[in-house]
């Protein structure tokens, strides 16, 4: 229970008529006492020696005990009746004391000043004690005198948590979010005030409790790690680890992390184009949530690495790929390649690094026979040009290189070589062969190195 300083004593006058007095006690004759003085007859200790004790100028705090006002305070004077009937401070030989007695809670006492004045507070009354009487008592040596009594009534007061914000959005995955606000309690008049020095906790579910104490202004603040998914947290004010005042009821408030800004990095590595103009590249994604965005990744191509990006393949993004080898035919073997991910599932729009392949493109013109119907073993001739294109610039002749003539007889699947011919300085070729039977003819150019892709002419059926 929080120990707090007591407020100034209320100005309620503790009149004898308003207080319950002990029963079956013979009071000293008050006729000679001044008006407003309350007699305090002997009630315990050594036998009555004839001393007459009076309380005057009594004032007390409210017997309704609430948060911050958890004990009863009484001020006044303790005086003794003199032989002439007047009242005066006790002059000895003992040191008089005044206290508030509560058999169920405890008692407290203070010495009386030389002028008879005193200020006395009851012990802090727990809420669990409920309504109970406390009695003002005076002690002179071993003689005790019972003064007025009253009933204290401890009551709890409601609390509330007022958050600065009940939610946080677009929190970076694996980042932090701050929950702050003020704990307040409601006094009997209905007004709300800060509740300082009270234990408060942030319940993050599976991550457990983060505890704290409200400041002198009732405020609190928690900074908590955020995972990679939206979450609901609870700010809870009650007796978790001690330090909660029982005069306050517990309360809680919800806080939501409504959306997460996921993080991802796209990577392309090991890009290569083979002789058949097939691109092979490794795709990897590092992310705050490997489960993925629920969308797709786009493999894109550009002729200059800056403009004209077009999609050549789509890759599922749930889960995100790791070291996935992608192979597909491409039209531009010396293109630029990148991976693109549109914004989806809490993930931002993102692009990978750009990779560049430098294999030259090739193309063939002509490649059709001079006749499509010939006598058996008749000659047919093919002609045309072979060109190449590097990473930049126009098409140029592929000079002094070989083309191959292929034949596939009707009803068969395998191709047979029918000879080779060398291109001239302009890339032109001419090649002839005998048509022994009907079938399909094709002129191809095979790359002699890894710097070009293959190319071919059309397939043409010749009847023989």
C-alpha positions as CSV (number, residue, x, y, z in Angstrom):
1,X,0.0,0.0,0.0
2,X,1.3,3.5,-1.0
3,X,2.1,5.7,2.0
4,X,1.1,9.3,1.3
5,X,1.3,12.5,3.3
6,X,-2.1,13.5,4.9
7,X,-4.0,16.6,3.8
8,X,-4.7,19.5,6.0
9,X,-7.2,18.7,8.7
10,X,-10.8,19.5,7.7
11,X,-12.7,22.1,9.6
12,X,-15.5,19.9,10.8
13,X,-16.0,20.5,14.5
14,X,-16.2,17.3,16.5
15,X,-19.0,18.1,18.9
16,X,-19.9,15.7,21.7
17,X,-23.5,15.6,20.6
18,X,-22.5,14.4,17.1
19,X,-20.2,11.5,18.3
20,X,-21.1,8.2,19.8
21,X,-19.9,8.1,23.4
22,X,-19.0,5.0,25.5
23,X,-21.9,3.5,27.3
24,X,-22.3,3.1,31.1
25,X,-19.6,5.7,32.0
26,X,-20.1,8.3,34.8
27,X,-18.9,11.6,33.5
28,X,-17.5,14.4,35.6
29,X,-19.9,17.2,36.2
30,X,-19.6,19.4,33.1
31,X,-21.5,22.2,34.7
32,X,-18.3,24.1,35.6
33,X,-16.6,23.4,32.3
34,X,-16.7,26.0,29.5
35,X,-19.2,25.6,26.7
36,X,-17.9,23.4,23.9
37,X,-15.6,21.3,26.1
38,X,-16.1,17.6,25.9
39,X,-15.5,15.6,29.1
40,X,-13.3,12.5,28.9
41,X,-14.1,10.2,31.9
42,X,-11.6,7.7,33.3
43,X,-12.1,4.3,31.5
44,X,-9.1,2.1,32.1
45,X,-5.8,1.8,33.8
46,X,-5.2,2.6,37.5
47,X,-8.2,3.4,39.6
48,X,-9.8,6.8,39.1
49,X,-7.8,9.4,41.1
50,X,-10.4,12.1,40.6
51,X,-8.7,13.8,37.6
52,X,-11.2,15.4,35.2
53,X,-10.0,15.5,31.6
54,X,-11.7,17.6,28.9
55,X,-11.1,17.9,25.1
56,X,-11.6,21.4,23.5
57,X,-11.3,22.9,20.1
58,X,-11.7,19.5,18.5
59,X,-11.5,19.3,14.7
60,X,-11.2,16.1,12.6
61,X,-10.8,15.1,9.0
62,X,-13.5,13.4,7.1
63,X,-14.3,9.9,8.5
64,X,-14.9,8.9,4.8
65,X,-11.5,7.4,4.0
66,X,-10.5,7.5,0.3
67,X,-7.4,7.4,-1.9
68,X,-4.8,9.8,-0.4
69,X,-6.9,10.3,2.7
70,X,-6.6,6.9,4.3
71,X,-6.4,7.8,8.0
72,X,-8.3,10.0,10.5
73,X,-6.7,13.1,11.8
74,X,-7.8,15.0,14.9
75,X,-6.5,18.3,16.4
76,X,-7.5,20.0,19.6
77,X,-6.5,20.6,23.2
78,X,-6.5,18.2,26.2
79,X,-7.1,20.2,29.4
80,X,-7.5,19.2,33.1
81,X,-10.2,20.7,35.4
82,X,-8.6,22.8,38.1
83,X,-9.9,23.1,41.8
84,X,-11.6,26.3,40.9
85,X,-13.5,24.7,38.0
86,X,-11.4,26.2,35.2
87,X,-9.6,24.2,32.6
88,X,-5.8,24.3,32.1
89,X,-3.1,22.3,30.5
90,X,-1.9,19.3,32.6
91,X,1.2,20.4,34.6
92,X,2.7,17.1,35.8
93,X,4.3,15.0,37.1
94,X,3.5,12.8,34.0
95,X,3.8,13.5,30.3
96,X,0.2,13.3,28.9
97,X,-0.5,11.6,25.6
98,X,-3.5,11.6,23.3
99,X,-4.2,8.8,20.8
100,X,-6.8,7.3,18.5
101,X,-7.6,3.7,19.4
102,X,-9.0,1.0,17.0
103,X,-8.9,-2.5,18.4
104,X,-9.1,-4.1,15.0
105,X,-6.5,-1.9,13.3
106,X,-4.1,-0.5,15.9
107,X,-3.6,2.7,17.7
108,X,-1.3,5.7,17.6
109,X,-0.5,8.3,20.2
110,X,1.3,11.6,20.5
111,X,2.5,13.7,23.4
112,X,0.5,16.7,24.4
113,X,2.2,20.1,24.1
114,X,2.8,22.3,27.0
115,X,-0.3,24.4,26.1
116,X,-2.4,21.2,25.9
117,X,-2.6,21.2,22.1
118,X,-2.2,18.0,20.0
119,X,-2.4,16.7,16.5
120,X,-3.0,13.0,16.2
121,X,-3.6,10.7,13.2
122,X,-5.0,7.2,13.2
123,X,-2.9,4.4,11.7
124,X,-3.6,3.9,8.0
125,X,-6.8,2.0,7.7
126,X,-6.9,-0.8,5.1
127,X,-10.0,-1.0,2.9
128,X,-10.5,-4.6,4.1
129,X,-11.1,-3.3,7.7
130,X,-14.5,-1.9,6.5
131,X,-16.5,0.5,8.7
132,X,-15.2,0.6,12.3
133,X,-15.2,2.9,15.3
134,X,-12.1,4.8,16.5
135,X,-12.0,6.5,19.8
136,X,-10.0,9.5,21.1
137,X,-8.2,8.6,24.3
138,X,-5.9,10.6,26.7
139,X,-3.3,9.0,28.9
140,X,-1.8,10.5,32.1
141,X,0.6,8.1,33.7
142,X,-1.3,4.8,33.9
143,X,-4.7,6.5,33.9
144,X,-6.7,6.5,30.6
145,X,-9.6,8.7,29.8
146,X,-12.0,7.9,26.9
147,X,-13.1,10.8,24.7
148,X,-15.4,10.9,21.7
149,X,-15.5,8.2,19.1
150,X,-16.6,8.2,15.4
151,X,-16.9,5.6,12.7
152,X,-14.4,5.6,9.8
153,X,-15.6,4.3,6.4
154,X,-12.9,3.3,4.0
155,X,-14.2,3.2,0.3
156,X,-12.5,2.4,-3.0
157,X,-12.5,4.8,-5.9
158,X,-12.7,3.9,-9.6
159,X,-9.7,4.4,-11.9
160,X,-9.3,4.7,-15.6
161,X,-6.4,4.7,-18.1
162,X,-6.4,7.5,-20.7
163,X,-4.0,6.5,-23.5
164,X,-2.3,9.2,-25.6
165,X,-3.2,6.9,-28.5
166,X,-5.0,3.6,-28.6
167,X,-3.2,2.3,-31.6
168,X,-0.1,2.5,-33.7
169,X,0.0,1.9,-37.4
170,X,2.8,1.3,-40.0
171,X,5.2,0.1,-37.4
172,X,8.5,-1.2,-38.9
173,X,8.7,-5.0,-38.5
174,X,10.9,-6.0,-35.6
175,X,11.0,-2.3,-34.5
176,X,9.4,-0.7,-31.4
177,X,6.1,0.9,-30.5
178,X,5.5,3.3,-27.5
179,X,2.4,3.1,-25.3
180,X,1.9,6.1,-23.0
181,X,-0.9,7.8,-21.1
182,X,-2.1,8.7,-17.6
183,X,-3.7,6.7,-14.8
184,X,-6.5,8.7,-13.1
185,X,-8.9,8.1,-10.2
186,X,-12.3,9.5,-9.6
187,X,-13.0,11.3,-6.3
188,X,-16.3,11.3,-4.5
189,X,-17.4,14.5,-6.2
190,X,-17.0,12.9,-9.6
191,X,-13.9,14.7,-10.7
192,X,-10.9,12.8,-12.1
193,X,-7.3,13.3,-10.9
194,X,-3.9,11.7,-11.6
195,X,-3.0,8.6,-9.6
196,X,0.7,8.8,-8.8
197,X,3.0,6.1,-7.6
198,X,0.8,3.1,-8.7
199,X,2.1,-0.1,-10.3
200,X,1.1,-0.5,-14.0
201,X,2.0,-3.1,-16.5
202,X,2.0,-3.6,-20.3
203,X,0.8,-7.1,-21.1
204,X,2.2,-8.2,-24.5
205,X,0.6,-11.6,-24.5
206,X,3.2,-14.2,-25.3
207,X,6.0,-11.8,-24.5
208,X,4.9,-11.4,-20.9
209,X,4.5,-8.3,-18.7
210,X,6.5,-5.1,-18.7
211,X,6.0,-3.4,-15.4
212,X,6.3,0.2,-14.3
213,X,5.1,2.8,-11.8
214,X,3.1,6.0,-12.6
215,X,5.0,9.2,-12.0
216,X,4.0,12.1,-9.8
217,X,1.7,13.3,-12.5
218,X,0.1,9.9,-13.0
219,X,1.8,9.4,-16.3
220,X,3.5,6.2,-17.7
221,X,5.2,5.2,-20.9
222,X,6.3,1.8,-22.2
223,X,8.5,1.1,-25.3
224,X,8.0,-2.4,-26.5
225,X,9.5,-4.5,-29.3
226,X,7.2,-5.3,-32.2
227,X,7.2,-8.6,-34.1
228,X,6.3,-8.9,-37.8
229,X,2.5,-9.1,-37.4
230,X,-0.3,-6.9,-36.0
231,X,-0.8,-7.3,-32.2
232,X,-3.2,-6.4,-29.4
233,X,-1.6,-5.4,-26.1
234,X,-3.2,-4.6,-22.7
235,X,-2.2,-1.8,-20.3
236,X,-3.2,-3.1,-16.9
237,X,-3.3,-1.2,-13.6
238,X,-3.7,-3.3,-10.5
239,X,-1.6,-5.1,-7.8
240,X,0.7,-7.1,-10.0
241,X,3.9,-7.0,-8.0
242,X,3.0,-4.8,-4.9
243,X,2.8,-1.1,-4.7
244,X,-0.8,-0.8,-5.7
245,X,-3.1,1.2,-3.3
246,X,-6.0,-0.8,-2.2
247,X,-8.2,2.3,-2.1
248,X,-8.2,2.1,-5.9
249,X,-10.0,-0.3,-8.1
250,X,-8.1,-2.0,-10.9
251,X,-8.5,-1.0,-14.6
252,X,-7.1,-1.8,-18.0
253,X,-7.0,-0.4,-21.5
254,X,-6.3,-2.0,-24.9
255,X,-3.7,-0.9,-27.4
256,X,-3.4,-2.2,-31.0
257,X,-0.5,-2.4,-33.4
258,X,-2.8,-2.2,-36.4
259,X,-0.3,-2.6,-39.3
260,X,3.3,-3.6,-39.8
261,X,5.6,-2.2,-42.4
262,X,7.3,-5.3,-43.5
263,X,10.8,-5.2,-44.9
264,X,12.3,-7.0,-47.8
265,X,15.4,-7.0,-50.0
266,X,15.4,-8.7,-53.5
267,X,18.6,-10.2,-55.0
268,X,19.5,-11.5,-58.4
269,X,22.8,-13.5,-58.8
270,X,24.5,-15.8,-61.3
271,X,22.8,-14.6,-64.4
272,X,23.9,-16.4,-67.6
273,X,22.5,-17.0,-71.1
274,X,23.3,-20.3,-72.9
275,X,23.6,-21.1,-76.6
276,X,19.8,-21.7,-76.8
277,X,19.1,-18.2,-75.5
278,X,17.9,-19.5,-72.2
279,X,18.5,-17.2,-69.2
280,X,19.4,-18.8,-65.9
281,X,19.4,-16.7,-62.8
282,X,19.3,-17.2,-59.0
283,X,16.4,-15.4,-57.1
284,X,16.5,-14.7,-53.4
285,X,14.4,-12.6,-51.0
286,X,15.4,-11.5,-47.5
287,X,12.3,-10.3,-45.6
288,X,10.9,-9.6,-42.1
289,X,8.3,-12.3,-42.8
290,X,9.4,-15.3,-44.9
291,X,5.8,-16.4,-45.3
292,X,5.7,-13.8,-48.1
293,X,3.4,-11.1,-49.4
294,X,0.7,-13.3,-51.0
295,X,1.5,-11.8,-54.4
296,X,4.0,-12.5,-57.1
297,X,7.5,-11.3,-58.0
298,X,8.2,-10.0,-61.5
299,X,11.4,-10.8,-63.4
300,X,11.9,-7.9,-65.8
301,X,14.1,-7.1,-68.8
302,X,15.4,-3.8,-70.3
303,X,17.5,-3.1,-73.3
304,X,19.6,-0.4,-71.6
305,X,19.0,-1.1,-67.9
306,X,17.1,2.2,-67.5
307,X,14.0,2.3,-69.5
308,X,11.5,0.0,-71.2
309,X,11.3,-2.6,-68.4
310,X,9.0,-5.5,-69.4
311,X,8.0,-8.6,-67.5
312,X,9.4,-11.9,-68.8
313,X,8.4,-14.2,-65.9
314,X,6.3,-14.3,-62.7
315,X,7.4,-16.0,-59.5
316,X,5.1,-16.8,-56.6
317,X,5.9,-14.8,-53.5
318,X,4.4,-17.0,-50.8
319,X,6.7,-18.1,-49.4
320,X,9.5,-15.9,-50.6
321,X,12.1,-17.8,-52.6
322,X,15.6,-18.4,-51.4
323,X,18.3,-19.3,-53.9
324,X,15.7,-20.3,-56.5
325,X,17.2,-21.0,-59.9
326,X,14.9,-19.7,-62.7
327,X,15.5,-20.7,-66.3
328,X,13.5,-19.4,-69.3
329,X,14.0,-18.5,-73.0
330,X,14.6,-14.8,-73.7
331,X,14.6,-12.8,-76.8
332,X,17.5,-10.5,-75.8
333,X,20.6,-12.4,-74.6
334,X,22.5,-9.2,-73.9
335,X,19.7,-7.6,-71.8
336,X,19.5,-6.1,-68.3
337,X,17.5,-8.0,-65.7
338,X,15.9,-7.1,-62.4
339,X,13.3,-8.5,-59.9
340,X,10.3,-6.3,-58.9
341,X,7.9,-6.7,-56.1
342,X,4.8,-4.5,-55.9
343,X,3.4,-3.3,-52.6
344,X,1.3,-6.1,-51.1
345,X,0.5,-7.8,-47.8
346,X,2.2,-5.0,-45.7
347,X,5.3,-5.1,-47.8
348,X,6.5,-2.0,-49.6
349,X,7.3,-1.8,-53.3
350,X,10.8,-3.0,-53.9
351,X,13.4,-3.7,-56.7
352,X,16.4,-5.9,-56.8
353,X,19.9,-5.1,-58.1
354,X,20.2,-5.0,-61.9
355,X,22.3,-7.7,-63.6
356,X,23.6,-7.6,-67.2
357,X,24.3,-10.5,-69.6
358,X,26.6,-9.8,-72.6
359,X,25.9,-12.7,-75.0
360,X,25.5,-11.5,-78.6
361,X,22.2,-12.1,-80.4
362,X,22.2,-13.8,-83.9
363,X,19.7,-14.1,-86.7
364,X,19.6,-15.8,-90.1
365,X,17.9,-14.7,-93.3
366,X,17.0,-17.0,-96.2
367,X,17.4,-20.6,-95.4
368,X,14.7,-21.9,-97.7
369,X,15.4,-24.3,-100.7
370,X,15.3,-23.2,-104.3
371,X,12.8,-26.0,-104.9
372,X,10.2,-27.7,-102.7
373,X,9.6,-30.6,-105.2
374,X,12.4,-32.4,-106.9
375,X,13.2,-35.7,-108.5
376,X,14.6,-38.4,-106.2
377,X,18.3,-37.5,-105.6
378,X,17.8,-34.1,-107.2
379,X,19.8,-31.2,-106.0
380,X,18.4,-28.4,-103.8
381,X,20.2,-25.2,-102.8
382,X,19.8,-23.0,-99.7
383,X,21.2,-19.4,-99.4
384,X,21.0,-16.5,-97.0
385,X,22.9,-14.4,-94.5
386,X,23.9,-14.7,-90.8
387,X,24.1,-11.6,-88.6
388,X,25.2,-10.8,-85.0
389,X,24.3,-8.0,-82.6
390,X,26.4,-7.2,-79.6
391,X,25.4,-5.4,-76.4
392,X,25.0,-2.1,-78.4
393,X,24.8,-1.1,-82.0
394,X,23.3,-2.5,-85.2
395,X,23.3,-5.9,-86.7
396,X,26.6,-6.9,-88.4
397,X,27.6,-9.8,-90.7
398,X,28.8,-13.0,-88.9
399,X,31.7,-13.6,-91.3
400,X,33.8,-16.7,-91.9
401,X,31.7,-18.9,-89.8
402,X,29.9,-22.2,-90.6
403,X,26.3,-23.0,-91.1
404,X,25.0,-26.6,-91.0
405,X,22.3,-28.1,-93.2
406,X,20.0,-30.6,-91.4
407,X,17.5,-33.1,-92.9
408,X,14.7,-35.1,-91.1
409,X,13.2,-37.8,-93.3
410,X,9.4,-38.2,-93.3
411,X,8.1,-40.3,-90.3
412,X,11.3,-39.8,-88.3
413,X,12.2,-37.6,-85.3
414,X,16.0,-37.3,-85.7
415,X,17.9,-34.8,-87.7
416,X,20.7,-35.7,-90.0
417,X,23.6,-33.4,-91.0
418,X,23.9,-32.9,-94.7
419,X,27.1,-30.8,-94.7
420,X,28.4,-27.4,-93.7
421,X,29.2,-24.2,-95.6
422,X,31.3,-21.2,-94.6
423,X,29.9,-17.6,-94.7
424,X,31.8,-15.0,-96.6
425,X,32.9,-11.5,-95.4
426,X,29.3,-10.3,-95.8
427,X,27.9,-13.2,-93.7
428,X,26.4,-14.8,-96.8
429,X,26.2,-18.6,-97.2
430,X,25.2,-21.1,-100.0
431,X,24.8,-24.8,-99.3
432,X,23.5,-27.6,-101.5
433,X,22.5,-31.3,-101.1
434,X,20.7,-34.1,-102.8
435,X,17.1,-34.9,-101.8
436,X,17.2,-38.7,-101.7
437,X,13.7,-38.9,-100.1
438,X,10.9,-36.6,-98.9
439,X,11.4,-34.8,-95.6
440,X,12.1,-31.5,-93.8
441,X,15.2,-29.3,-94.3
442,X,16.7,-26.8,-91.9
443,X,19.8,-24.5,-92.0
444,X,21.3,-23.7,-88.5
445,X,24.2,-21.8,-87.2
446,X,25.8,-23.2,-84.0
447,X,27.8,-20.9,-81.8
448,X,31.4,-21.9,-81.6
449,X,31.8,-20.1,-78.3
450,X,29.8,-18.9,-75.3
451,X,29.6,-15.3,-76.6
452,X,26.7,-16.0,-79.1
453,X,23.4,-17.8,-79.2
454,X,22.4,-20.3,-81.9
455,X,20.2,-19.2,-84.8
456,X,18.3,-21.0,-87.6
457,X,16.2,-20.5,-90.7
458,X,12.7,-21.9,-91.3
459,X,11.9,-25.6,-91.5
460,X,10.9,-26.4,-95.1
461,X,9.3,-29.7,-96.4
462,X,10.7,-30.9,-99.7
463,X,9.0,-33.7,-101.7
464,X,11.3,-36.1,-103.6
